[in-house]
Amino acid sequence: MNYKQIKESLEQRWNALPEKFRKILGIIFCIFKWIYRILNRIFRLALLTLTLYAIAFTLVVSLLLYKAFVYCYAIYDNVKVLEYENPEMSNYMEALVDSNPKVQIKHRFVPLDSISPYLQKAVIASEDAGFYYHPGFDVRAIAEALDANRYYGKTKFGGSTITQQLAKNLFLSGERSWERKFKELAYALLMEKILGKNRILELYLNYAQWGPTIFGCEAASQEYFKKSAFKLNLDQSINMAAVLASPGKHNPNGRYSRFMASRRTVIYQNMFPRRDSLKVDSLKALNAPPDSSKTE
């Protein structure tokens, strides 16, 4: 049976149907026809929309990835340079000079082995007792700071590590924003990975603020004690470390102020805890005084 015969057979069967039934079927076929056209158009529009959305999404994601790469590479590049180079000034020092061009910054860089072990440990005990055991940020310290701030009803304590403080001083502004905190965390993690603990401590000691215009432990030691940072004894080191919490208002020679007395107590307790613990293993060396020929 060919196509023509099939067509004729179907027409005969159609004509054989009652006229009323044929009208109903005609209406049904017409409805299905329009439904098909509508669905076909909807499908085409949906397909076109999805195609355009996919193109737009790809372009946006590509742009964001590119910007993220540039953004992260800039942070990486800044940290990588610190492996072998010492910045002339930190971002904080530059901001201070910009705000007052007449200010005279006192700063001198010295390597870590030219800094008293007492001062190194006192600063760790003062600013970040878990320095050797965290990856750049200390969740426990942050949680404790949040609890304390909630108790006092204001932002009185911070949970920043030495690494985070260094990142803020070297590269960031003092603004309070999520973007700055993200950058601070990114810098801290990269510093820990690329620089290592000793280099981070070396940089921190050399760029920390020890007075309104005094930066770095060597300049501070010469200013307050007329000696190099290498020759600082235990008592002087604790006084130096105590100032870091408020370098614009206090100096190491004001040890009898209430603030200095409180800070000295905390630092001494952290340096010489009553019980040994993993957290303070890095401070144990201070229990035995260093070679007297090196600290005289």
PELIN-V194941 format. One record per helix or strand of 2 or more residues. SS is the DSSP state (@ for helix, = for strand). FROM is the first residue (numbers start at 1). TO is the last residue. If there is no record, write none. Layout:
SS | FROM | TO
SS | FROM | TO
This chain:
@ | 3 | 16
@ | 19 | 81
@ | 91 | 99
= | 106 | 107
@ | 112 | 114
@ | 117 | 127
@ | 131 | 133
@ | 139 | 152
@ | 162 | 171
@ | 178 | 194
@ | 197 | 207
= | 214 | 215
@ | 217 | 225
@ | 229 | 231
@ | 234 | 246
@ | 258 | 271
@ | 278 | 287
@ | 292 | 295
